[in-house]
Amino acid sequence: MEFRSATKADLPTIVRMLADDELGATRESYAEPLPQAYTDAFAAMRRQGGNDIIVAVEAGVVVGCLQLTLIPGLSRLGMIRAQIEGVRVARSHRDRGLGEALFRFAISRAREMGCGLVQLTTDRARPDAHRFYERLGFVASHVGMKLDLSKDRP
């Protein structure tokens, strides 16, 4: 298993994985050609820096991904946080420890980048994911809230 930063060529596979579950199917739009919004978002992430899609690759095929974003801040004496989101493992590769290995890689990278905290949000409708994150040492210490601004778009 290899872990690396995603390339533009990986986008179709990543978007397919993001769309391949009950919640993702309602939020993502996998099509060929890929909607331009994904290419634009990927380019914006590259320009920003500290914002990376990490992919898990087996035998040359992308089989897992997550987004790792570094967030500099003032609180906690200027500590840098890492945010993990968009976590997916291809259906064909689940229950093999790949998700754990991908997380351990991302946490290690966050540590190398000087982060003092790794955080994530997870949908309440994903109890299996909650158990997975707890097994990795994550603690549900805060209540997350979101305001969906996408509904304001024409």
C-alpha positions in Angstrom: 0.0 0.0 0.0 1.3 3.4 -1.0 0.0 6.8 0.4 0.6 9.9 -1.6 -0.9 13.3 -2.5 -3.6 13.1 -5.1 -3.0 14.3 -8.6 -5.5 15.8 -11.0 -5.6 12.4 -12.8 -6.9 10.8 -9.6 -10.0 13.1 -9.4 -12.5 10.8 -11.2 -11.7 7.9 -8.9 -11.9 10.1 -5.8 -15.2 11.6 -6.8 -16.6 8.1 -7.6 -15.6 7.0 -4.1 -17.2 10.1 -2.5 -20.4 9.4 -4.4 -20.5 5.7 -3.5 -22.5 5.7 -0.3 -25.9 6.7 0.9 -25.0 10.2 2.0 -22.4 10.9 -0.7 -24.9 9.9 -3.4 -27.0 12.9 -2.4 -24.1 15.4 -2.3 -21.8 14.4 -5.1 -22.1 14.2 -8.9 -19.9 11.6 -10.5 -20.2 11.8 -14.3 -18.0 11.5 -17.3 -16.7 14.1 -18.0 -16.3 15.1 -14.4 -18.1 18.3 -13.5 -15.8 21.3 -13.7 -16.5 22.2 -10.0 -14.3 19.3 -8.9 -11.3 20.4 -11.0 -11.7 24.0 -9.9 -11.9 22.9 -6.2 -8.8 20.7 -6.6 -6.9 23.6 -8.2 -8.0 26.0 -5.4 -6.7 23.5 -2.8 -3.3 23.3 -4.5 -3.0 27.1 -4.6 -4.0 27.4 -0.9 -1.3 25.1 0.5 -1.8 23.1 3.6 -4.8 21.5 2.1 -4.2 18.0 0.6 -6.1 15.0 -0.6 -4.1 11.9 0.4 -4.8 8.7 -1.5 -4.2 5.1 -0.7 -2.9 3.2 -3.8 -2.7 -0.5 -4.2 -1.3 -2.1 -7.4 -1.5 1.3 -9.1 -5.2 1.9 -8.3 -6.5 4.5 -5.9 -8.6 2.6 -3.3 -8.9 5.2 -0.5 -8.8 8.9 0.2 -9.1 11.6 2.7 -8.7 15.4 2.8 -6.1 16.8 5.3 -6.2 20.5 5.9 -3.9 22.4 8.2 -5.5 25.2 10.2 -3.2 27.8 11.8 -4.9 29.5 14.7 -4.4 31.7 17.7 -6.1 29.6 20.4 -4.1 27.1 22.4 -1.0 29.3 22.1 -1.1 29.5 18.3 -1.5 25.7 17.8 -1.9 24.4 14.3 -4.8 22.0 13.9 -5.4 19.3 11.2 -8.9 18.7 9.9 -9.7 15.4 8.3 -12.7 15.0 6.1 -13.9 13.3 2.9 -12.8 9.9 4.1 -13.6 7.0 1.8 -12.3 3.5 1.1 -13.4 1.7 -2.0 -16.1 -0.9 -1.3 -13.8 -3.6 -2.7 -11.1 -2.8 -0.1 -13.2 -2.3 3.1 -12.6 -4.3 6.3 -8.9 -4.9 5.5 -7.4 -2.2 7.7 -6.8 0.2 4.9 -8.8 3.0 6.6 -6.8 2.7 9.7 -3.5 2.7 7.8 -4.7 5.8 5.9 -5.6 7.6 9.1 -2.3 6.7 10.8 -0.5 8.1 7.7 -2.5 11.3 7.9 -2.0 11.7 11.6 1.7 11.1 11.2 1.9 13.8 8.4 -0.1 16.2 10.7 2.4 15.6 13.5 5.3 16.2 11.1 3.7 19.5 10.0 3.6 20.7 13.7 0.0 20.1 14.4 -1.0 19.7 18.0 -4.5 18.4 17.4 -6.3 16.4 14.7 -10.0 16.9 14.4 -12.9 15.7 12.3 -16.6 15.9 12.0 -18.7 12.8 11.2 -22.4 12.6 10.2 -24.7 11.3 13.0 -26.0 8.8 10.5 -22.6 6.9 10.4 -22.4 4.9 13.7 -19.8 2.5 12.2 -17.6 5.5 11.4 -18.0 6.8 15.0 -16.8 3.4 16.4 -13.9 3.4 13.9 -12.8 6.9 14.9 -13.1 6.1 18.6 -11.0 3.0 18.1 -8.3 5.3 16.6 -8.4 7.4 19.8 -10.7 10.2 18.7 -13.0 11.6 21.4 -16.4 13.1 20.9 -15.4 16.1 23.0 -17.4 18.9 21.2 -20.7 19.3 19.5 -20.4 20.3 15.9 -22.8 22.5 14.1 -23.1 23.5 10.4 -24.9 26.2 8.4 -25.5 25.0 4.8 -24.9 28.0 2.6 -25.3 26.0 -0.6 -29.1 26.2 -0.4 -28.8 30.0 -0.9 -27.3 29.6 -4.4 -29.5 30.1 -7.4 
